[in-house]
Amino acid sequence: MTKAATFAPLREPNFRWYFASRFVNLVGGTMASVALAFGVLQISDSPSALGIVLAANSVPLVLFLLAGGVLADRFGRILVIQAGNVLAGISQLTIAALLLGGHAEVWQLAALAAVIGTAQAMSMPALSSLMPALVPRRELQQANVLVSMLRGALTVVGPSVAGVIVVTAGPGWAIAVDGASYLVAAALLLGVRIPPAERSGEQPGVIEELREGWDFFRSTTWLWAVVLAFLLINMIHSGALSTLGPVLAKGGEIGERGWGMLLSAEAIGLLVTTMLMLWIPLRRPLLVGMLGISVEGVLLVALGVELPLPALLGFAVLSGMGVELFSLGWNLAMQEHVPEDMLSRAYSYDSLGSFVAIPVGQLLFGPLGAAFGVAEVILLAGIAYVVIALLTLLSRSVRTLERAETETVRHAAP
């Protein structure tokens, strides 16, 4: 693949504006997760308190995802993304003000996290399904990889910077950056010009559109098989890594800075993989993706046995590589094998199934860690993670799904 072909998506004006918007949004977003976790732990040392705030974000995210898919199809993806960004940005700035002013309480952070979750539910299906409208189909892999490379580069720096800011100035400042980035990202999307989709004849109602999306979802085996696996994988990830991980770090030898370094190391793996995938075509996206995602379970096992930080950083790099392989493979499978007029709804059902158990993990793993030991619970969760990921490959439709090679017209779904 030539250098010109590698960066061809950047010749598209719509993709350039979208790329700039994602850059700004990710500048703050890569610091936000670290800052929020330690912001909650600044108020309360309880693992359950952090789980409550994270679950408050996840519950509305799950409840309103299907509505987000319908909103994207009805009102346009760009408008829906902008509205979600503005709502999330204002909420994050409010969290930052409460933390910086020393008036924050757990219930306040939980309430604002719920608003942010609602905003994310509005915009997530639209954001996920936007790429085919920005670039020609033959450039989808390059476009997805360029965005992943951007995310990886910023994630290398963001968590470590957030760790330093948390220690020196407090988590509120990092969250304030994230809030401002949402608003700027919304403004940059004004440059994206996508013609509205043509919807001939009498338009179906919301329930009918949801039913059409469900019929497509349940009849596509590779789609529901992977989503079913991620129902459990994301529950484990949210409970073992996102909830218990910072608790293990703060109470052990890793520390806040070490936790930020660990997340940055994972991002290095992601970045290395994105650079490789600019040149290497991905032929079996789901086979490679599910093998890749299983490596994150190995990272959890390494955390559970409490390996030294240098060893954990190595496993984090490998985990990031695996996560990126799955992310790219999944997006290519969706964008090439799901009809354009069904894509937002397919992504909304994907997100609903993948995220529905996240609050369970966030609420469950805190008490489990307190009862049985944080490291012990993380270790068993890592083993279960690997087993679930590999079991998905028993499905032939997952193992054998190939790339769509030719530049064909994306037909409407029946």
LUMTOR-90154 format. One record per residue (C-alpha): residue in one letter; x, y, z. Coordinates in steps of 0.02 Angstrom, whole numbers, padded with zeros to 5 digits, always signed. Layout:
REM residues N
aXYZ/...
***
This chain:
REM residues 414
m+00000+00000+00000/t+00071+00170-00050/k+00088+00318+00068/a-00041+00412-00035/a-00168+00271-00013/t-00129+00259+00173/f-00178+00441+00206/a-00309+00453+00068/p-00454+00481+00190/l-00377+00647+00243/r-00410+00713+00068/e-00596+00707+00107/p-00654+00873+00184/n-00789+00790+00290/f-00664+00666+00362/r-00540+00806+00402/w-00670+00900+00506/y-00723+00740+00591/f-00541+00695+00623/a-00510+00866+00703/s-00665+00847+00811/r-00610+00676+00872/f-00436+00744+00910/v-00503+00879+01024/n-00629+00763+01108/l-00496+00631+01141/v-00375+00756+01217/g-00492+00772+01366/g-00569+00599+01359/t-00404+00508+01380/m-00380+00595+01548/a-00559+00587+01610/s-00570+00405+01663/v-00415+00416+01772/a-00466+00584+01845/l-00645+00531+01885/a-00590+00370+01970/f-00471+00460+02087/g-00594+00605+02106/v-00719+00484+02182/l-00585+00401+02288/q-00537+00575+02350/i-00711+00588+02425/s-00729+00407+02481/d-00604+00264+02495/s-00741+00135+02467/p-00732+00029+02308/s-00922+00027+02312/a-00930+00217+02298/l-00829+00214+02138/g-00938+00073+02073/i-01095+00175+02108/v-01032+00326+02010/l-00976+00219+01863/a-01141+00125+01864/a-01237+00289+01868/n-01154+00328+01702/s-01183+00156+01629/v-01367+00130+01673/p-01438+00273+01567/l-01310+00232+01433/v-01389+00060+01420/l-01569+00120+01437/f-01562+00250+01299/l-01447+00168+01170/l-01589+00103+01062/a-01667+00276+01060/g-01498+00345+01006/g-01497+00233+00853/v-01670+00291+00800/l-01626+00474+00833/a-01473+00459+00721/d-01577+00388+00578/r-01715+00517+00597/f-01625+00681+00634/g-01451+00654+00561/r-01296+00585+00642/i-01199+00749+00653/l-01338+00843+00743/v-01362+00702+00868/i-01175+00692+00904/q-01166+00880+00930/a-01312+00881+01051/g-01236+00740+01151/n-01067+00827+01158/v-01141+00989+01223/l-01240+00900+01359/a-01090+00796+01413/g-00973+00946+01410/i-01083+01050+01525/s-01100+00904+01645/q-00912+00872+01652/l-00877+01055+01685/t-01001+01049+01830/i-00911+00896+01903/a-00746+00989+01887/a-00816+01142+01976/l-00881+01035+02121/l-00714+00947+02142/l-00611+01105+02129/g-00725+01195+02250/g-00714+01055+02377/h-00903+01032+02382/a-00919+00868+02287/e-01017+00724+02360/v-01038+00550+02290/w-01223+00573+02250/q-01186+00732+02151/l-01053+00647+02046/a-01170+00500+02019/a-01312+00614+01960/l-01199+00707+01838/a-01124+00544+01778/a-01301+00488+01737/v-01327+00643+01629/i-01164+00607+01539/g-01218+00427+01511/t-01380+00489+01433/a-01282+00605+01318/q-01167+00464+01267/a-01315+00351+01231/m-01384+00485+01115/s-01225+00503+01014/m-01139+00333+01020/p-01236+00243+00881/a-01221+00397+00770/l-01034+00412+00802/s-01005+00227+00770/s-01101+00225+00607/l-01037+00388+00534/m-00878+00328+00447/p-00956+00255+00287/a-01033+00427+00253/l-00864+00514+00267/v-00751+00412+00152/p-00767+00293+00004/r-00789+00111+00052/r-00618+00062-00014/e-00540+00181+00115/l-00634+00117+00267/q-00488+00021+00342/q-00370+00168+00323/a-00498+00290+00395/n-00533+00180+00546/v-00348+00152+00575/l-00309+00339+00566/v-00439+00374+00700/s-00372+00231+00805/m-00196+00297+00784/l-00253+00466+00845/r-00339+00388+00995/g-00188+00281+01033/a-00064+00424+01022/l-00166+00531+01140/t-00201+00387+01258/v-00014+00358+01276/v+00003+00532+01349/g-00168+00566+01426/p-00177+00442+01571/s+00001+00478+01627/v-00030+00665+01619/a-00192+00639+01714/g-00099+00540+01847/v+00023+00684+01871/i-00117+00813+01875/v-00213+00710+02003/v-00061+00704+02117/t-00007+00886+02096/a-00166+00986+02066/g-00313+00870+02094/p-00429+00775+01976/g-00544+00923+01946/w-00427+01007+01822/a-00414+00853+01710/i-00603+00835+01710/a-00619+01020+01664/v-00511+00990+01509/d-00626+00848+01458/g-00781+00957+01479/a-00708+01095+01370/s-00655+00969+01238/y-00834+00909+01217/l-00892+01085+01174/v-00751+01121+01052/a-00777+00952+00967/a-00961+00993+00940/a-00914+01158+00857/l-00789+01074+00739/l-00923+00955+00676/l-01010+01106+00597/g-00887+01083+00454/v-00953+00909+00410/r-01080+00916+00269/i-01177+00755+00240/p-01335+00755+00134/p-01487+00692+00229/a-01534+00513+00193/e-01677+00490+00069/r-01824+00405+00154/s-01961+00378+00025/g-02142+00337+00064/e-02227+00339+00232/q-02101+00336+00372/p-02116+00194+00500/g-02143+00234+00682/v-02010+00218+00815/i-02070+00046+00871/e-02071-00017+00692/e-01894+00046+00663/l-01836-00039+00822/r-01920-00201+00767/e-01833-00192+00597/g-01667-00169+00685/w-01701-00315+00801/d-01749-00430+00657/f-01584-00390+00570/f-01485-00413+00730/r-01556-00583+00779/s-01542-00651+00601/t-01356-00607+00586/t-01264-00744+00682/w-01090-00666+00689/l-01168-00505+00755/w-01266-00575+00901/a-01131-00705+00944/v-00997-00573+00971/v-01117-00456+01061/l-01168-00598+01178/a-00985-00629+01219/f-00957-00444+01254/l-01105-00439+01371/l-00996-00542+01489/i-00827-00474+01436/n-00877-00293+01467/m-00955-00339+01635/i-00788-00414+01686/h-00689-00268+01615/s-00794-00136+01703/g-00792-00229+01868/a-00617-00302+01875/l-00513-00174+01779/s-00607-00008+01790/t-00677-00027+01967/l-00556-00138+02062/g-00401-00090+01961/p-00382+00087+02035/v-00419+00017+02208/l-00280-00113+02188/a-00163+00023+02123/k-00197+00147+02263/g-00181+00017+02401/g-00026-00069+02331/e+00141-00035+02252/i+00072+00027+02085/g+00003+00193+02147/e-00092+00327+02052/r+00053+00368+01937/g+00085+00185+01904/w-00097+00159+01857/g-00085+00302+01734/m+00074+00225+01663/l-00016+00058+01645/l-00156+00137+01543/s-00028+00230+01438/a+00067+00067+01406/e-00094-00011+01343/a-00113+00137+01227/i+00064+00110+01161/g+00012-00064+01107/l-00142+00008+01024/l-00037+00138+00933/v+00091+00011+00871/t-00049-00097+00802/t-00134+00047+00713/m+00029+00090+00626/l+00049-00090+00568/m-00131-00101+00510/l-00108+00050+00396/w-00006-00069+00287/i-00075-00243+00326/p-00250-00285+00263/l-00359-00375+00389/r-00436-00525+00298/r-00529-00615+00439/p-00581-00469+00550/l-00677-00564+00685/l-00560-00713+00699/v-00412-00598+00726/g-00515-00481+00834/m-00576-00611+00959/l-00401-00686+00975/g-00337-00511+01007/i-00465-00462+01138/s-00427-00619+01239/v-00257-00545+01281/e-00339-00414+01393/g-00394-00558+01504/v-00211-00606+01519/l-00175-00429+01584/l-00307-00454+01718/v-00224-00618+01769/a-00057-00527+01782/l-00138-00394+01892/g-00219-00527+01999/v-00055-00615+02037/e+00019-00442+02075/l+00167-00448+01958/p+00293-00304+01971/l+00249-00144+01877/p+00377-00170+01735/a+00301-00340+01695/l+00125-00268+01704/l+00176-00132+01581/g+00230-00267+01457/f+00065-00359+01472/a-00026-00192+01453/v+00062-00160+01286/l+00007-00331+01223/s-00169-00300+01287/g-00178-00136+01192/m-00124-00223+01032/g-00262-00352+01054/v-00395-00222+01092/e-00352-00125+00935/l-00359-00281+00827/f-00534-00315+00890/s-00590-00134+00873/l-00532-00123+00692/g-00600-00294+00648/w-00770-00258+00725/n-00790-00089+00640/l-00743-00163+00471/a-00865-00307+00493/m-01006-00188+00538/q-00968-00054+00408/e-00946-00177+00264/h-01079-00307+00303/v-01223-00204+00376/p-01333-00102+00255/e-01311+00086+00268/d-01490+00122+00320/m-01479-00008+00459/l-01306+00035+00525/s-01352+00156+00666/r-01485+00036+00733/a-01367-00112+00717/y-01237-00018+00817/s-01368+00029+00947/y-01416-00154+00972/d-01231-00198+00976/s-01200-00066+01109/l-01354-00115+01210/g-01305-00298+01217/s-01122-00258+01250/f-01156-00129+01386/v-01311-00195+01474/a-01211-00291+01605/i-01080-00155+01635/p-01176-00081+01783/v-01188-00257+01856/g-00999-00272+01851/q-00974-00099+01925/l-01093-00131+02069/l-01048-00313+02098/f-00858-00314+02094/g-00836-00184+02232/p-00923-00291+02365/l-00840-00448+02294/g-00669-00367+02311/a-00707-00312+02489/a-00768-00487+02536/f-00642-00600+02448/g-00493-00488+02412/v-00465-00367+02268/a-00319-00462+02190/e-00406-00630+02204/v-00564-00569+02118/i-00464-00488+01977/l-00368-00650+01948/l-00525-00758+01931/a-00606-00625+01821/g-00457-00628+01703/i-00468-00817+01680/a-00655-00805+01642/y-00620-00663+01518/v-00500-00769+01414/v-00616-00920+01412/i-00766-00818+01353/a-00669-00734+01213/l-00603-00898+01145/l-00770-00988+01158/t-00843-00862+01035/l-00732-00936+00899/l-00833-01097+00907/s-00957-01004+00796/r-00913-01036+00614/s-00989-00870+00558/v-00870-00778+00675/r-00715-00877+00622/t-00745-00867+00435/l-00815-00691+00407/e-00707-00608+00275/r-00684-00431+00212/a-00797-00365+00074/e-00669-00343-00063/t-00764-00254-00202/e-00833-00079-00214/t-01018-00124-00219/v-01174-00026-00183/r-01235-00041-00003/h-01412-00104-00026/a-01551-00055+00091/a-01604-00183+00217/p-01771-00267+00182/
***
